[in-house]
Amino acid sequence: MGVVAFLVLAAAWIGIRGFLAVNELQAAVPLAKAAQKQIVAGDAAAAQRAADELAGHAASAASLTGDPIWRGAEVLPLVGPNLEVVRVVSASVDRIARDAVVPLAASAGAVDLAAFAPSGGAVDLQPMIDLQAPVHEARVAFDTASLALDGVADAPVIAPLVDARDELTRMVEETGGTVTGFDNAVRLLPPMLGADGPRDTLLLFQNNAELRSLGGVPGALALVHADGGTVTMTQQSAASEFPVYRPTVIDLPIETRALWGDNTASYMQDVNFTPQFPLAATIAREMWNRKFGTEVQAVVAVDPVMLSYLLRATGPVTISTGDQLTSENAVQFLLRDVYARYPVSQQDAIFAEVATAVFTTLASGGADPAALVEALAQAGSERRILIWNADVEEQAVLAGTTIAGGLPESTADEQAFGVYLNDMTGSKMDPYLDVQIGAGTVTCRNDGLPNYDIVVKLTNTAPADAATSLPTYVTGGGEYGTPPGSIATSVHVYSAQGTYNLGVLLNDEPTGYHPTSDSGYTLSKVVSTLAPGESAEYRFGFLGGSAGEKHTLIESTPLAYTPETLGVALSCESPLR
């Protein structure tokens, strides 16, 4: 009878405490959302009240589910996994409330976005510096909660718990990603803006009208000087003004030379043939130093699409030609209209003037802070802004982020691929290149190794009379061997380390390709030449290095638009199997 009585009491204990814990969690959810809004709004008093109340409910839920009786019951069949999930969810909410929401709420007054925007040519760096400790503490809290939730992601539990666990997991991933980005920003921006002394940064303005792996040819460049938060653009140049460096300015990795030749480290226009921005930035930095004698501490690359996003924050700008650029017309103007309306000698200068006008407006304080943050976040997620720092510790902060511009990184659940395009026409025809990309996976082998197909469809949308109706500077005039009006493009598809190259199909037929590797990544290369109206669909096949299919993730060259995603149907009957 004693054992039975104990079991009854234990069941009652767990049931009552579980009921109370669920009530506490249900009370915490709206408070968490309210605190988040109030922190972003900079309402310190309201954020602190919501955070304190949230922390009380979360701590209670964690206490109710963390006693020895509860932990002991987690080993029981059927009911045990449910108890474990309730405990992990409660502990995760408690950790986030205690170490993320409460510290951030205490700093809510400093989170006002206006404090981060330039004003009068300078940025007040102290608010960022003051936020470094609480934001980093919040990042650690979210990372810890994420790991704990991953540990019970597949636990067999009842439907209501599945929904609660998955909802919290999504919240942790989304908010945690934002906190991580914020942490990186408040750690990196002060030194880059001269908090520790003067800093020089080289800006590369990539032109998507002539594609390179990382975006487009860096036609215009500028030097930005920062000191104590005061930022000025001190020097500008065009890539065409740089000499051809023979021998190369650095010793290129042998794989880079095999893929793109010495041009990558000989011509400023070609530094971003490589899809590895740290390498491209290192080369551009050395070229700038050799020409102007200034060794910059950082290199930042942006493109016209990013400038169009910034114009949402600054409003229209007018340049010396009388053209007014808005967020709606900037890309069309910079990548098409400028070539039809102005001589070659003036084009790079116009591009540089537009960038300067946007920069000047930003530095003077003429931008909406919320719109500016939104524009930078969108550009970062699309790889339209890339950053490299010469300082090893600062560069380590960027590692693994989209703005670092590294090769794609796979995880235990995701198979990452890179699709990189380079113009081979020697012209500005790429606004007429329509690109569609898709991926699929299928398992056909007894050993369980999956097959991955990456499909890249290219179409030349230029008018049929492009050879005569478009300017010679746009078509290339056949100078580099491509008929005027046609578009020649090299396509490099990077798979992951440990995978196997299975070949390439062109319009469902085997075609010649170049199988090779780069920094341990398996890859395939093809070169496509399309006349106006022509299309080519390439299917790149790879065999996974370990059993089990993964979700496919594709990173690609930023274009003048967002490429359409193709639906990919796979069959074990394909010649690539």
Order of alpha helices (4+ residues) and beta strands (2+ residues): alpha-alpha-alpha-alpha-alpha-alpha-alpha-beta-beta-beta-alpha-alpha-beta-alpha-beta-beta-alpha-alpha-alpha-beta-alpha-beta-beta-beta-alpha-alpha-beta-beta-beta-beta-beta-beta-beta-beta
